[in-house]
């Protein structure tokens, strides 16, 4: 056996432990405040305790302030397995593992935070985190410089999930794991706990076998991915840039195909808009005295749905689907009774735009359509940008992507192709910060659906692919 193959039997034998971790994670809802949740703290606490117990501590927490959640913070956890002469974690004098008395994640300080009490973590005393000027910048006070060869390989997954939706469409409790037919059913099992669990057990296989990877391997578990990453990777890149170094690479197991053959290296530009149509509310028996905002809003929806694809018809075969998409989605309630003409109509539009067309061009066309609706219906239309994000692509011939292709071929026996996707991922923020990033995993794409599931074989075999990458030093 060569490479990671000698550890494959260990991963196969760890199936029940993987399922057990999935069961634990599924049982703790982690919904953003935007989704009427309390954030990810309870899930992070459960995960952190599991990681410490498994011997992957110390678990470090880089929180982002958010007064909307209990405790006022959103967690971002990190664990690492050092390579030869592994780099020093910013703000720390050395590297050690948590001793028996370390009960949970070590909290790291960031801008606006105090470091908190100093805690023992084996031979290391945790004192907070220093900051870098940017990727590859100098460490701040007290931190050793990153060695020239001290690049890190990261696997990043997210803690938060989306709401279950209509409970009547679920065949079981979405927060109670159900194992059936080689699948694990429950909210979050595929998005993103499958990738999370695979990465943890790949790292654990190395740790328990006493294998030192050729470069530092780090796992990152971030908050807030489902609603914009403001308190997740964006906060880390802004407030804890010293975590990352020039030449670091990232695997994000948050997108793929059922056979593992797709490696995402590019994303469409993401644009979320909220439209407010203002008319005049009156009794439905006297419609001539009012201005029906619902009617005008419905016309606006139709015009956007038809006009934008006509204005932006380009196709790019690297993407799936190969064209820009413009989808009306969320609709807010207007009036509670039948016999009232609504004076307000509010809806949202989800746009995924090919990189060849600037987002500002799309906004210009949207504004033109809005003005036309205003003129035809006598209403006022305003729009609010809820989220806007564009990213540069990762090269298909970089060592990370080439290493991933090799690993997929070895484990799954299929050639993997580079692709672009419409769904925005945290990879965009990393690419824009200058880091090679690949989005890959093997999944049936049940994310956000009722009866979401993870295929157990995918979870185990994806861990093998990640193991190969950790050993390849990509």
Secondary structure, DSSP 4 states (H G I P E B T S, - for coil): --GGGGGHHHHHHTHHHHHHHHHHHHTS----GGGT---SHHHHHHHHHHHHHHT-PPPEE--EE-TTSGGGEE--EEEEE--TTPPPPTT-SS-----TT--SPEEPP-TT----S-EEETTEEE------SSTTPPP-TTPPPPPTT--EEEEEEE--------GGG-SS-TTS-EEETTEEESTTTTTTHHHHHHHHHHHHHHHHHTPPPSSEEEEEEES-GGGT-TTTHHHHHHH-GGG--TT-EEEE-S--BTTS-EEEEEE-EEEEEEEEEE-B-EEGGGGGGSB-HHHHHHHHHHHHHHHHHHH---B-TTEESSB-EEEEEEE----SSTTEE-SEEEEEEEEEE-TTS-HHHHHHHHHHHHHHHHHHHT-EEEEEEEEEE--PPPPTTSHHHHHHHHHHHHHH-S--EEEEESS--THHHHHHTT-EEEE--B----TTSTT-EEEHHHHHHHHHHHHHHHHHT-
